[in-house]
Amino acid sequence: MGNYLDLQNQKLKEVLLYILGKTGDTGYFRLMKILFCADRQNLLQWGDPVTNLEYYAWKHGPVPMVVFDELQAVYQNANSKFSDVLSVKSNFMIVHAIRKPNLDYLSETDKESIDKAINELAGKNRGQIEEYLHESVYHRILASDQKKYSHVDIVMSACASEAQIAHVRYEDQLTNALA
């Protein structure tokens, strides 16, 4: 078995493949917003995200920079850690899965959170998704110098209860203490 980073990278690939297996070919915008909502769902329910992605507030909402950069690389036929599992078609950045996901990398709770995220955004067009995710936490982060979401910010964007926020803080402290 590889190191932790290799395992995280492989899990991210499998998460992307799982989403695309459920949604079919999907625009990069929707794919990145599903990732955000899946991590948010899992943080709300379990105190930790599905992925270890870092999200930043951009003009069109939360963006996982690593995924954005890697999808751009795939589209430009440049070296990417996603080249073996994804292709990107057209100027509209439609993402296509090259293979089915290896579900051994995903827990049942991961799949539940991803499914909820897909359903959360289903039927919404790009403008509606932006409006949905451009809530007060997003605007606060967008106005900040760093523009980076913390796990607490992510759950607060979903109007988390004080208990949920406290649980996420505790899980973050525990993770940091073990790092």
Residue pairs with C-beta under 8 A, 6 or more apart in sequence:
1 7
2 10
8 51
8 52
9 81
10 105
11 51
11 105
11 106
12 51
12 53
12 66
12 67
13 81
13 82
13 84
13 85
14 101
14 102
14 103
14 105
14 106
15 35
15 38
15 50
15 51
15 101
15 105
15 106
15 110
15 114
16 31
16 35
16 67
16 82
16 85
16 86
16 95
16 97
17 85
17 86
17 97
17 99
17 100
17 101
17 102
18 101
18 103
18 106
18 111
18 114
19 26
19 31
19 34
19 35
19 38
19 114
19 118
20 26
20 31
20 86
20 95
20 96
20 97
21 97
21 100
21 101
22 114
22 115
22 118
23 30
23 31
23 34
23 118
25 89
25 94
25 95
25 96
25 97
26 34
26 94
26 95
27 92
27 93
27 94
27 95
27 126
28 68
28 71
28 88
28 93
28 94
28 95
29 60
29 93
29 126
29 129
30 121
30 126
30 129
31 67
31 71
31 95
32 62
32 63
32 64
32 67
32 68
33 61
33 62
33 121
33 129
33 133
34 114
34 117
34 118
34 121
35 50
35 51
35 53
35 64
35 67
35 117
36 55
36 61
36 62
36 64
36 117
36 133
36 154
37 116
37 117
37 120
37 121
38 49
38 50
38 51
38 110
38 113
38 114
38 116
38 117
39 49
39 50
39 51
39 53
39 55
39 113
39 154
40 49
40 117
40 154
40 155
40 157
40 158
41 50
41 112
41 113
41 114
41 116
41 117
41 120
42 48
42 49
42 50
42 109
42 110
42 113
43 49
43 151
43 154
43 155
43 168
44 155
44 158
44 160
44 164
45 109
45 112
45 113
46 109
47 167
47 168
47 170
47 171
48 151
48 171
48 175
49 151
49 154
50 110
50 113
50 114
51 64
53 64
53 66
53 67
54 64
54 65
54 66
54 148
54 149
55 62
55 63
55 64
55 148
55 149
55 154
56 62
56 63
56 65
56 147
56 148
56 149
57 63
57 138
57 141
57 142
57 144
57 147
57 148
57 149
58 142
58 147
60 126
60 130
61 129
61 130
61 133
61 134
61 138
62 133
62 138
62 149
62 154
62 157
70 80
70 81
70 82
71 80
71 82
71 86
71 88
71 93
71 95
72 78
73 79
73 80
73 82
73 83
74 80
74 82
74 83
74 86
74 87
74 88
75 88
75 93
84 98
85 97
85 98
85 99
86 95
86 96
86 97
86 98
87 95
87 96
87 98
88 94
88 95
88 96
89 95
89 96
103 111
106 114
121 129
121 132
124 132
133 157
135 157
137 149
137 153
137 156
137 157
138 157
141 147
141 148
141 149
141 153
149 157
150 172
151 168
151 171
151 172
152 165
152 168
152 169
152 172
155 164
155 165
155 168
156 165
160 168
